[in-house]
Each structure stands twice: as structure tokens, then as C-alpha cells.
Amino acid sequence: METNYDAIIIGAGPAGLTSGIYLSRAKMKVLILDSGIAGGQMVLTHEVANYPGYEGISGYMLSMNMKNQAEKFGCDIKTNIRIDSMSLEGAEKKITLANGDEFTAKSVIIATGGRSRKIGAEGEDKFAGRGISYCATCDGDFFQDKEIIVIGGGNAALEEAVALTTYASKLTIVHMLDQWQAFESAVAEMEENPKIDYIMESRIVEFKGEQGLQEVIIENLKTGEKYTKKIDGVFIFIGYEPRTEDFAGVIKMNDYKEILTDAHFSTNIEGVFAAGDCIHKKYRQITTAVADGTNAALNALEFLNK
């Protein structure tokens, strides 16, 4: 088993896979590690409609295409692993997995992406997977002919709400603000769907039920009024938070736990780069993650060739 690499990439989402494609095509020995499956948050997207070259493709299929391309160029990819410890300082970086496997590299690219953000309401953890979901692609078919709620007001919430009407008999969007944070095209498609209704300036403050979710308590943020609504399921799409906790105290971050990089996608440690949704930036799209992964890989390649 190979243990010494030119580059180790932590994270197999679009940023990590793109970095792997570029570096391995440049004849570098590359290892990609991920705690889940290849694709990251991209896998959860029902349909990707704005990726250049594709009029519409599932996030899962796009993930598999990227993974296969990285492997074709020679990347070693290990998924569903857990990192036990890391030593990123110095010329040789070392990563040890929970099973005892050790890998070394001259450079590291952090591309750990993000995770779905929770709303923090009472009962959310209790009913996660028992009526509450963060993934339309994963769980939509469990709600065939059911009435569901979608929480959120951005592009993801509105686009996934439309996708979920394939299964649901009725869908209500609950949004905290008085206007949408989505593109006009997403708003128009949502408003044209006869199965969708929405409640603005409101939030869910509690999830209730016995074995599974049965009802929610909704609060009107203008009046303070609270009322109960019976429901079969809730999907939450309020954005992501970066997966950077493993680098706390080692890699410099801002108050939002986003990794800080310079113009060359370098972190505060020489030879350690970062890309994708885990870094500080304004926009988070598959295309921006791919661009980050490209830049990080090319800068890492320049570093390796010195």
C-alpha cells in the first residue's frame, strides 16, 4: 500500500476532486481522503441545472463523473475514513487514520466543505431522520403523497422545494424574512408550482411527535403568535457551516470558522492550501468550488516543483 504522496487532499467534494484531477494529471502522486462518500454536499442536490456543459444532471452523477476522472488520472481515493491525528508543520506532513494507517505528503489541500446548518429548534435532533431531513435527494421518496414543510428562503430551499413536489401532495415553505434570498428564476418557478404555499416572517420553534415527527409549532416573528401545524415531514435548507473543527488552533480561521487563505489559496502553514466551501469567500456554488480546487492545485503544484 502506498503511504508517501506528493499531495494529500482532505475532502472529496468538487473542490477536492478537481484538485486531485489537476495534480494527478501533472504526474503527482495524490491521495484524497473523505469521511463520507465522494461528492460531498453535491451528492445531496436533486438536479444541477447551472453547471457548464450540462443542461441538467443529478448531483450524484456529477460526483461520480468527477471521482472517475480523478481515478483515471491516478488519484488514490479513500472514503468513509476517520482521521485520528495530523501533523501539518514542517516539510513532511503526516496524517494518521483511526485504523492506524499513516500517510505522508509534501503538501496538503484542505477541501472539507461544509455541512447542513441546523435551525436549533427544540426537538430537531430528536426527529432528525424521523421526519426531519436535510437532503431532498436522499429522503424525498419517503414522503410520497404526504404534506411537508421546507425551511429556508435561498436558492437551495426554493429549488429543492420544487423538486420535492414530485413526491409531496402539498408543500409549505417557512421563511424567517419578508423577502426571498434567491434568484428571480428560482422564485418564479416556485410560485408557478400549484403544490407550493409559503409563510413569510415566521419560524419553527419546536418539533413534536411520538415515534416520528407529527407536528410543528410555528411562530410569527412580527406578532409573536404561535400556532401548531400537523405535518408529515420537514426539510431544512438554510445553508451550510464549514467542516473545519479538525483544524482549530492550527489553521487560521475567522469568527465563522472559515479558513483564511491568501491570493494563492495558501493557509498560514507553508505547503498547506485550502479550497471550496471551507474557506472564507462570498459565493458557494459547485462552479466556485471547482475554481478554488483548480487554483489550489496549481499553486500546490508550483510549490511542489520548487
C-alpha positions in Angstrom: 0.0 0.0 0.0 1.4 3.4 -1.0 1.9 5.7 2.0 4.1 8.5 0.7 2.5 11.1 -1.6 3.2 14.4 -3.2 -0.1 15.8 -2.1 -2.9 14.7 0.3 -6.3 16.2 -0.3 -8.7 16.2 2.7 -12.2 16.2 1.2 -13.7 14.6 -1.9 -16.2 17.2 -2.8 -16.0 19.2 -6.1 -13.0 21.3 -4.8 -11.1 18.2 -3.6 -11.8 16.1 -6.7 -10.8 19.0 -9.0 -7.6 19.4 -7.2 -6.9 15.7 -7.5 -7.6 15.8 -11.2 -5.2 18.6 -11.8 -2.4 17.3 -9.6 -2.6 13.7 -10.7 -2.7 14.7 -14.4 0.5 16.6 -13.7 2.0 13.2 -12.6 1.9 13.9 -8.9 1.1 11.1 -6.5 -2.1 12.1 -4.9 -4.3 10.7 -2.1 -7.8 12.0 -1.4 -9.4 11.3 2.0 -13.0 11.8 2.9 -15.1 10.9 6.0 -18.1 10.3 3.8 -18.7 9.4 0.2 -17.1 11.2 -2.8 -19.1 14.3 -3.9 -19.7 16.0 -0.6 -22.8 18.2 -0.5 -23.0 17.9 -4.2 -24.4 14.4 -3.8 -27.4 15.9 -2.0 -28.6 18.0 -4.9 -31.5 16.6 -6.8 -30.6 18.4 -10.1 -27.7 20.6 -11.0 -29.0 22.9 -13.7 -26.3 25.6 -13.9 -23.1 23.5 -14.3 -21.5 24.4 -17.6 -21.9 21.7 -20.2 -24.9 20.1 -18.5 -28.5 21.2 -19.0 -29.4 19.1 -16.0 -27.6 16.3 -14.1 -28.1 14.9 -10.7 -25.6 15.8 -8.1 -24.8 12.2 -7.5 -24.0 11.5 -11.2 -21.8 14.7 -11.4 -20.0 13.5 -8.3 -19.3 10.1 -9.8 -18.1 11.6 -13.1 -15.6 13.7 -11.1 -14.5 10.8 -9.0 -14.0 8.5 -12.0 -12.0 11.2 -13.8 -9.7 11.7 -10.8 -9.1 8.0 -10.5 -8.5 7.7 -14.3 -5.6 10.2 -13.8 -4.2 8.1 -11.0 -5.6 9.5 -7.7 -6.0 7.2 -4.8 -9.3 7.9 -3.1 -10.2 6.6 0.3 -13.8 7.4 1.6 -15.7 6.7 4.8 -12.5 7.1 6.8 -11.8 8.9 10.1 -8.7 11.0 10.7 -7.2 10.4 14.1 -4.4 12.9 14.0 -2.5 15.3 11.8 0.9 16.9 11.7 1.0 19.7 9.2 4.0 21.7 10.2 7.4 21.1 8.5 8.4 19.7 5.1 6.7 16.3 5.7 3.0 16.4 6.5 1.7 13.3 8.3 -1.9 12.1 8.6 -2.9 9.1 10.8 -6.3 7.4 10.4 -8.4 5.9 13.1 -7.5 2.4 11.9 -3.8 3.1 12.3 -2.9 3.8 8.7 -0.3 6.6 8.3 0.3 8.7 5.2 2.8 11.4 4.5 3.0 14.1 1.9 4.9 17.2 0.9 1.7 19.2 0.6 -1.9 19.2 1.8 -5.0 20.7 0.4 -7.9 21.1 2.8 -11.2 20.8 0.9 -13.5 19.6 3.7 -16.5 21.7 2.5 -19.5 22.2 4.8 -22.5 20.5 6.5 -26.1 21.4 6.6 -26.9 24.1 9.1 -29.5 23.3 11.8 -32.1 25.8 12.9 -31.6 24.9 16.6 -35.3 24.4 17.5 -36.4 22.1 20.3 -36.8 18.5 19.0 -34.7 18.9 16.0 -32.0 16.4 17.0 -34.7 14.0 18.3 -36.6 13.8 15.0 -33.6 14.0 12.6 -34.1 11.0 10.3 -37.6 10.5 11.8 -39.4 13.2 9.9 -36.7 15.9 9.6 -34.3 15.7 6.7 -31.6 17.9 5.1 -31.5 16.1 1.8 -34.3 16.0 -0.8 -32.5 13.5 -3.0 -31.9 11.1 -0.1 -35.4 11.2 1.5 -37.9 12.7 -0.9 -39.5 9.4 -1.9 -40.3 8.7 1.8 -42.9 11.4 1.6 -45.0 10.2 -1.4 -48.4 11.9 -1.2 -47.5 13.5 2.2 -47.7 17.1 3.4 -44.3 18.6 4.1 -42.6 21.8 5.1 -39.4 23.3 3.7 -37.5 25.7 5.8 -35.4 28.4 4.1 -35.5 31.2 1.6 -32.4 30.9 -0.6 -31.8 29.2 -3.9 -31.4 25.7 -2.4 -34.6 25.9 -0.4 -36.7 27.0 -3.4 -35.1 24.7 -5.9 -35.4 21.7 -3.6 -39.0 22.6 -2.7 -39.9 22.4 -6.4 -38.1 19.0 -6.7 -39.9 17.7 -3.6 -43.3 18.3 -5.2 -42.6 15.3 -7.3 -43.4 13.3 -4.1 -45.4 15.5 -1.8 -49.1 16.2 -2.1 -48.7 19.7 -0.6 -45.6 21.7 0.5 -45.3 24.9 2.6 -42.1 27.0 2.7 -41.4 28.7 6.0 -39.1 31.6 5.8 -37.9 34.0 8.6 -37.6 37.1 6.4 -40.0 39.2 4.4 -38.3 38.5 1.1 -36.5 35.7 -0.7 -32.7 35.4 -0.9 -32.9 33.5 -4.2 -32.5 34.3 -7.9 -35.7 35.5 -9.7 -35.8 32.4 -11.8 -35.9 30.2 -8.7 -38.7 32.4 -7.1 -40.7 32.3 -10.3 -40.5 28.5 -10.7 -41.6 28.1 -7.1 -44.5 30.5 -7.3 -45.8 28.8 -10.5 -46.0 25.4 -8.8 -49.6 24.7 -7.7 -48.5 22.4 -4.8 -46.4 25.1 -3.0 -47.6 27.6 -0.5 -45.4 29.8 1.8 -45.3 31.6 5.1 -43.0 34.6 5.5 -41.6 36.2 8.6 -42.1 33.0 10.6 -40.0 30.3 12.1 -40.5 26.8 13.6 -39.7 26.8 17.3 -40.5 23.2 18.2 -40.8 19.8 16.5 -43.3 17.4 18.2 -44.4 13.8 17.9 -44.2 10.3 19.3 -42.1 7.8 17.3 -41.8 10.2 14.4 -42.5 13.9 13.6 -46.2 14.7 13.7 -46.5 18.5 14.2 -44.6 21.7 14.5 -45.1 24.9 16.4 -44.7 28.0 14.1 -44.0 31.5 15.5 -45.0 34.6 13.6 -42.0 36.9 14.1 -44.0 40.1 13.6 -46.8 39.4 16.0 -45.2 36.8 18.3 -48.2 34.5 17.7 -47.5 30.7 17.9 -49.7 28.0 16.4 -49.5 24.3 15.8 -49.5 22.7 12.4 -49.7 19.0 11.7 -47.1 17.8 9.2 -45.6 14.6 7.9 -42.1 15.9 7.3 -39.8 18.9 7.3 -36.8 19.6 5.0 -34.3 22.2 6.2 -32.2 24.1 3.7 -30.7 27.2 5.5 -27.2 26.9 4.2 -24.0 25.2 5.4 -21.4 25.6 8.1 -17.7 24.8 7.3 -16.3 21.5 8.4 -13.1 22.9 9.9 -13.2 21.8 13.5 -10.3 19.3 13.0 -8.0 22.3 12.2 -8.9 24.6 15.1 -5.9 26.1 16.7 -3.7 25.0 13.8 -5.0 26.7 10.7 -6.0 30.4 10.9 -9.8 31.0 10.6 -12.2 33.8 11.0 -15.1 34.1 13.6 -17.3 31.9 11.3 -14.7 29.1 11.4 -13.9 29.6 7.7 -10.3 29.0 6.8 -8.4 32.1 5.8 -6.2 31.9 2.6 -4.2 34.3 0.6 -4.4 35.0 -3.1 -2.6 31.7 -3.8 -5.0 29.7 -1.6 -2.2 29.2 0.9 -3.0 28.9 4.6 -0.8 30.1 7.4 1.3 26.9 7.2 3.7 26.5 4.3 2.7 23.7 2.0 -0.9 23.6 3.2 -3.6 25.0 0.9 -7.4 25.2 1.2 -10.3 25.3 -1.3 -14.0 25.2 -1.6 -16.8 25.8 1.0 -14.5 25.5 4.0 -12.6 28.8 3.1 -13.7 32.4 3.6 -15.5 33.6 0.5 -18.7 35.2 -0.7 -20.3 32.7 -3.0 -20.7 28.9 -2.6 -21.5 27.1 -5.7 -20.2 23.9 -7.4 -18.5 26.0 -10.0 -16.8 28.2 -7.4 -15.6 25.1 -5.6 -14.2 23.7 -8.8 -12.4 27.0 -9.5 -11.0 27.0 -5.9 -9.8 23.4 -6.4 -8.1 24.4 -9.7 -6.3 27.3 -8.1 -5.3 25.4 -5.0 -3.9 22.5 -7.1 -1.9 24.8 -9.5 -0.4 26.7 -6.5 0.4 23.4 -4.8 2.0 22.2 -8.0 4.2 25.3 -8.1 5.1 24.7 -4.5 6.0 21.0 -5.2 8.1 21.9 -8.2 10.3 24.4 -6.4 
